[in-house]
Amino acid sequence: MLHYKWHPAEQSTKKTLVMLHGFISDQSTFDAHIKPLTAHMNVICVDLPGHGQDTSPIAEEWSLKWIGEQLHQILASYTDYEIYMHGYSMGARVALNYALIYGHTLGGLILESGTAGIQDDNARHERRLIDQARAKVLKLADIQLFVHDWEQLPLFQSQRFLSLNERQRIRQMRLAQQPHHLAKALIDYGTGNMPNLWPQLPNINCPTQLIVGEWDEKFVDIAQQMARKLSNSTLHIVPNVGHTVHVEDCDKFDTIVLAFILA
């Protein structure tokens, strides 16, 4: 079973939010959100395979299907609760796949900076090669080199507007990950190995909140396309932030999540 932490609400409630982090991160990325969210609901933060304190067996293929089964095992202990699931980036891909299989168990789905996969077969193959190359760097090079290169990706340039303390906190969280486990995560459930889920989006019936940063133009376009295919969705484009909305504008992120779940 995946490693997770239960954060009880300040007052009795059945509403419970599951939070799934992105790549080269862990559940501590949500630390700043625990207090405002648990004022209204329970929160479950999960370490996905290869991250944080996860101990998933290396011999197992960490496919999206397998991860979904592990999440479902966790939530089997909370069947009396009203479950909502949030995922950011890699976590959003995991959450989306979970909703396609177990959507009937969810009160709602929150996808932050997510995608339904790469639709073109050739482009997906090229991304798989990129993921494999990055995995090789993780296995052969020092993780500091990988983290430095990761921070230079256009996706994360908006994080330069964060405070020095916050940037250092994020870097330390990245450096604390185990490189060989990250490499396996990239290969097993990286974007390149993710199935094309676009044709299945109309099958998701639970209420869905899409969140994306205004400066993250690629994912704004993806979110708009997803919103058109999801029958019961709303899209919130957060101004003046990029890919990591929950980091770059904590208060706005919490406001959107609380409004969606408590409405």
N, C-alpha and C positions, 0 to 999 in steps of 0.2 A: 504494500500500500504506500502511496505517496506521503511524504512528510508534510504535515500541515499544522496550523495553530488556530485554535478557536478563541475568538475574542467576544465575550458575552456583551449583550446590550446593557445599558445602564438601568433599563427597566424591562420588565417581562414583555417579550414580543416573539412572534413566530417568524417575522421577516428576517431572512438571513442572506447575506451577500457573500458569494464565493469570488475571490479575486486571484487572477492568474497573471503573473508577471511576463516580461519579455525576455529575449535572449540575452545571455551574459549578465543576468540579474538574479534576484531571488525575492522572496516574500518581503524582505525588509524595505523594498522600494515603496511599500504602502504604509510604512510606519507613521508618516505624518497625517494619514487619513483615518487612522483607527479611532482617535478620540472623537472627531466630528461625526463619523459614521455610526459608532456604537452608542451615540446619544439617542439613536432611533432604531437600530437594528443590530443583530448579531453579524459578525464578520468571520469568515474562514479564509485564511491566506495559505496558499499552497506553494510548495517548492516543486516546480516541474522537473521531469527527469533530467539529470545532469547538472542541476543547479542547487545552490544553497546546501541544505542538509539532506537532500534527497539520497536515498540508498537503493534506487532501482537496480535490479541485476543487470550487469553489463552484458551478459549472454543473451538477454531478451532484446528483441527488436522494439524500440520505443516508437512504434507507429502511432498515428493519431487514434486509431481504433483501440490499441492497447492502453494508451493514456486515458481515453474516455472510459474504459472499463475500470481503471484504477480510481478515477474520480467518482465513478458510480458506486464503487465499494465504500468510499468515504461517505458519500451522501446517503448510503443505505442506513446509516446510523441517525439520520436526521429527516426521516420520512414524515414526521409530524410538523415539519417546518415549511414555510413558504420560501422556496429557494430561488434566488436570482443569481445569475452568473455573469461576471465581468472578466474580460480578457483584454490585455494590451499587446498589440503587435503579434509576436509569437503566441502569446496567451490568447489573443483574439482568434487565431486560427484554431487553437485547441478548443476554445469555447464554442466556436461556430460548428465544428465537427461534432462536439458533444450535443449541441442543440438539434442537429439533424437526426441523431439516434435517440436521444432521451428528452427531446423538447417537451414532451407531454408532462415531464416532471418539473419543469421550470415555470416560475411565475413571470420571468422576464429575462432578457438577454441584453448585455451591454458590450458593444464591440468598439474598442478604442484603437484607432489607427490600424485597422485590420484589413484583410483581403480574403476573398474566396478562392484564392489560388491563381496560378498563371494559366490562361486559357489556351495559348498557342503551344503546341507540342514542342516545337523547336526552341522556343524561348524558355520553356520549362526545363528542357534538357540542358540548355546553356546555363541556367541558374543552378542546376544540380552540379554541374562542373565547377562553378564558382564556389558553391558550398563545400565541395570536396577539397578544393584548393585551400580554402580557409581552414578546413579541418586539418589539413596537412601542416599548415603553419602552426596551428595550436599544438600539434604533436611534436614538432621539431624545434620550434623557436620558444623563446621566453614569453610568458604571458604578458609581460609588460609591453613587448613589441606589438603583440596582437591588440591589446587594449589601446595603445597609442594609435595604431592604424584604424581601429574601429571608431575612435573618437573623431577621426578626420573625415568620416563619411558625410556626404551632404545632408543625410537624414538627421544628423545630430548637431548641425552647425548652430541652430537656434539655442542650444544649451549654453553657448558662450555668454548669453545674457543673464545666466543664473549667477548667484553670489559665489564667491570663491569657496566658501565653506560647503555649499551644496555641490559644486563641481568636484571638490575633493572627496565628499561623501560618496558620490556616484562612482568615482574612479576606484576608491577603496573597495566598494562592493563588487566591481568588475574584477579587480585584481584578486579578490578572495575566492573566486571560482576555480574549479579544478579543470585544467586545460584539456586533459584527455576525455573527461566527461562532456565538456562543451563540444569537443570534436564529434563525439558520438551523437549528441543532440542535433548538431548541424546536418549530419548525414542521415539520421533516422527520421527526423521530422522538421528539417529545414524547409524553406519555401520551395526549393527545387524538388523535394520529394513529396510535396503536398499534392493530393489529387485535385483536379479541377472541380470545385464544388459549385461553380456558378449555375449549372443547370438545376441544382437541387434547392437553390435559395427559395423558390416559391413554396417549397414544402414546409418551411418554418412558419408556424402559426403563432408562436408565443410573441408577446410584445417585444420589440427590439429597439434599443436606443443606439444609434451610431454616433460616435464622437470622433472628431478629427480636428487638427490644428490648421488654422487659416494658411500658415506659411508652408505647410506640407502639401504642396500642390498635387503631387502624384497620388497621395492617399485621399485628398479631397475628391479627385476625379473618381477614384475607386469607390469611395463611400457613396457618392452620388449615384453611381451605377448600381451599387448594392441596394440602395434605398428604393430604386425603381423596381427591383425584383422581389424585395421582401414585402409581403402583403400587409404587414402590421408593424411598420417601422417609422421612426422619426430620426432626423439627422440634425445634429448640432455641430456647427462649424465654429470653433472657439477662436476669437480674434487674438492676434499678436503672439501666437505660439506656433511651435512646429510639431514634430512627431510625438514627443512625450508630453502629452497634455497634462497628465496627472502629476508630472514633475514641474512643468513650466508655469502652470496656473492651478495650484492646489485648490484654492477656494472655489474657482469656477467649476472645476471637475466635481468637487463634492456637491455643489449646488445642483448640477445636472443629474448626478446619480440619485440624490435624495428626492428631487422632484419626480424623477421617473418611478422610483420604487414606492414613494409615499402617496403619489397622486391617487 
